[in-house]
Amino acid sequence: MDSFGVPGFDQLIHPSGRLRMDGQNRTRYLNSMVQATRTTAQTGLAVNAFTSIAFNATDLFDTDTLHDTVINNSRLTAAITGKYVVFGSVYVLNSGSAVAPLSSYLRISINGTLHNETGIPYDPGITGNIVAIADFVTLTAGQYVELQADMVATSGTFDVSASINPIFGMAYIGE
């Protein structure tokens, strides 16, 4: 007799173990997820060029050391092969030097290659834009994703503010 469903009972599993759902021939990990933050602005970013955003603050959570806040702090690295949901948001604003800003963009890259991109028109009458993105990706263990921002303008630089906390995360969802 198994102990699942018994109130107050924790089932222990070896760290490299997996669970198979009864009635389905599928293996599942319990979780593998991270949510990284940045508490200081990233300033002086060149317009018209995507820049990887560094997430150097303490992670809100990181179950499997998917993020290193010091080395390659712009990357979230898959611990296991499978499908992940990847999400992020940043507050992009004119540093004061961007000339005629038109739009702000955010994209997810896998190992430095574009996966998905989203953007919104830039309203010069406001300070900045919050740009967000989320998508499902398939990763092999060891592959990494990055969140990259850009502002389209005639010239100048832009900033990613910390006043509205930038976030970047991913969670394993299945095989």
Disulfide bonds with the S-S distance in Angstrom:
none
